[in-house]
Amino acid sequence: MWQLSPNDLPTLSRRDRGLLFNYFGARAGATHFSRMAAVTAAGYFVMGLMQYLVSNTFEAAADTPGWVLAFNEFAPIGLTVAAVLSVAYPLWRARAARLEAAELARALERRELDVSRLTEDQVFEKIVLPMVRSAGIPVDDD
């Protein structure tokens, strides 16, 4: 098994560089969608808590229109459905990205490439930036 270092990345074949790019991209996607689901769930929790507190703290006046009372009654149901759908989708995408990353890790293992010492930034610097520059896209160095 070949333990890759950042200096080895430019010498890899085009196929191996593509596998590395896709592997680290899938890992980053899984992290992104997991965080998105957590933030969305926290947001819906806060909205649900606020809706509960407002509806239990303030009593409806006698002249409150019927549509306001109906909205107040059905708002928790709508909020729950929206929360489930809004959290389930990023979780599904995170799972799909994790499965893709696992498949790409197996492909890298079959190619006898060990990427355990590499970081996403190193792959970006040594693989992605040269591809972007060779395509003629100007990139400023920080």
Disulfide bonds with the S-S distance in Angstrom:
none
